[in-house]
Amino acid sequence: MRNSESVDSNITLSYPKHKNIHEMRNLPIPSPKQILAYNLKRLRTSAGISQEELAERAALHRTYISSIERAQRNISLENIFHLAKALATSPEELLKTIPPEQS
């Protein structure tokens, strides 16, 4: 089975339909907010910094960081980039799929 997506009137992308590891193992698929929450906390704690320190580095409020880590915020793309820079990583790393054993 193939899915297709029209990019504009002249281009159509076609890609195979595949299941991700969560679907193959019949596990719930984490939401984007859960993925960001997991990765943000993982990266912050591995860097050995507090929510308060991360908030200061990213020019955000500590309670905002806390709510992101609890998957209660749907944050802007701009703030994802601020957080990535504050953690010396890439936005992609913050949005990387959660391993099934962690979800």
Secondary structure, 3 states (H helix, E strand, C coil): CEEEEECCCCCEEEEECCCCHHHHCCCCCCCHHHHHHHHHHHHHHHCCCCHHHHHHHHCCCHHHHHHHHCCCCCCCHHHHHHHHHHCCCCHHHHCCCCCHHHC
